[in-house]
Amino acid sequence: KHFQMDEDDTCSNVLVFISLLLCLIFLPLTPFFIIKVASQYERAVVLRLGRVRSGGAAGPGLYFYLPCTDEIHVVDMRTVSFDVPPQEVLTRDSVTVSVDAVVYFRIQDAISS
């Protein structure tokens, strides 16, 4: 399914522990860096050491991450539309036809995207 982080990996546990230790050392400043907010239409995919964190996509609302070990990808879940510029086409019987289009797309699963 999705790549999950192994809980018994000692190297990754040591790196996460060091990151937590740094957050505790700089405690007055860390809440500004480890607490993020995802809007109602956003989901945050948090990758810890390159793998999807076990909780899946975070949001909407508050979520926490470790600055040294986590990477955040914010995914917009709204329907997005693109306007394709009009194209003029010449048919077989020499009639000029103008073709215009609009493309809609929406992301269903934030982790798979």
N, C-alpha and C positions, 0 to 999 in steps of 0.2 A: 504494500500500500504506500505509505509515506515513510521516508527515512526517519527513524527515531533514534535518539541518542541512547547508547548503552549506559545503564546505571552503574555497572561494575568496572568501567574503564578508569583506571587509577590516574592516568595522565590528565584526562579531562577533569576529573574530580580535583586534582591538585591545582589546575589552572583556575577553576571556578572558585576554589577556596582562596587563592591569592587575590582574585578579583573582589571577593567579598571582604577580605581583609583590608584591601585598599579603600573600599567603600566605608568601612568602619573607621579607618584612620582619618579620612577626610569627611567625617560625618556632617559637619555643618553645611557643606557644599553639595554633598551627594544627592539629596532629594531633588535638586534642580536638574540633575542629570539622569537619575534612574527612574523617575516617574514620568510617564508620557500619557497623553490623552488621544484616543482615537475617536473621531467623529462618528455620528450615527451611520454614515454611508461608507465608512472606512473599516478595513480590517488590517491588522498588523501581523505579519508573519515574522516571528522572531527565530532567528537561526543562532543556536549556541554552538560555537566552534564548527560552523558550516553545516549543521544538521538541524532539522526542524525540532523545535522544543516540544516536549511531550504534550503540552496543553493545546496544541494546534494554533489556529489563528486567534489573536487577541483582539478584543474590541466588540462592540463600541464601549467606550469608557476608559477607566484607568488601567494601565498595565505597567509592569516593572521589567527592567532589563539591566543587565550588568554591562557597563560601558566597555570593558576590556575584552569580554568573551562573546558578547551577543552582537548580532547584526540585524537591523530592522528593515523590512521591506513593507511599505504602506501601500495597500491595494485599494483602489477606488471601486466600489461595488455598484455605482450608479450606471444607468444606461447612458452610453455615450453615442453621439451622432456625428457623422462626418458628411459634409456636403461634397459630392463629387462634381467638379466643374463641368458645365455643359459641353458636349461634343457634337460637332456637326458631321453627319454621315451622308454620303451620296449613295442613293439606291441604284439598282440596275436600270431603272427607267429615268435616270437623271433628275431625281427629286431630292432636294436637300431636306434632311430630317434632323432636328435638334433633339438630342437625348440627354436627359438630366437624371441624376440619381442621388439618393440619400442612403447612407449605410449606418445601421444601428448595431451596437454590440453591448453585451453586458457580461461580466465575469460572474460565474456561478460559484466556483470554489476558489477561495483565496490561496490555499496551499498549493493547489495544482497549477495555478497561474504562475 
